[in-house]
Amino acid sequence: MTDWDPADLAAIDHAGELRLAAHRPDGTLRPATVVWHVAVDGGLFVRSVRGDDGAWYRAVRRTGTGTVDAGGVHADVTFTRDDAHDPAVDRAYRAKYGDGSPVLSITAPAATSTTLRVDPR
């Protein structure tokens, strides 16, 4: 795991949406998908609102690598399942995006089971 530069993480976190693209097994990138993201304890986290059925999530789980773009930061990254921060990630989603139905979905058990830590590489 490599740590984010604090300025890069702050810029990414400040952005409302993150463009995420997973590598295919042959190393090429899949088309980017826009997802919600949060920063917690110096890490960047994403979830699939569709749970295991999310196409981008399935793609990321196949290779574990890809790219992210947000807040003027572009980075090659790794994706790692991380349930150790789930309560804090839930709180961060609520603080950043409010308490409407989209946040209820991203903090529901199906989405929580897909929490990924996103690390620069």
C-alpha positions, 0 to 999 in steps of 0.5 A: 500500500502506498499513501496518498499525497495529502494535497492530492487526496484532499483535491480528490475528496473535494470533488463530488465524483470520481472517474474510475476505470479498471484494467482489463486482464490484457492491461487495457483500460475499460471505459471510465465510470463515475462513482461516489468516493470518500476519504477516511483516515488518509485513505480513499474509498469507493463502493458499488451502489449495485453491490456485487452486480455493479459492472465496474466493481466486477471489473475491478475485482478481476484485476485489482488495478486501474485509474482514477480521476478527480479534482485535477488528479489522475492516478494509477491505482490498486483496489483492495477490499477493506471492511475495517473502515466500514462505519467510518466510510458510512459516516463519511458518505453521509457527511459528504453526500447527505442523507437522501435515498442515494446515500441510503443505498450506498450505505446499505449492506449490499453496497457496504459489502463492496467497500474498496480502498483505492491506493496510488501505485 
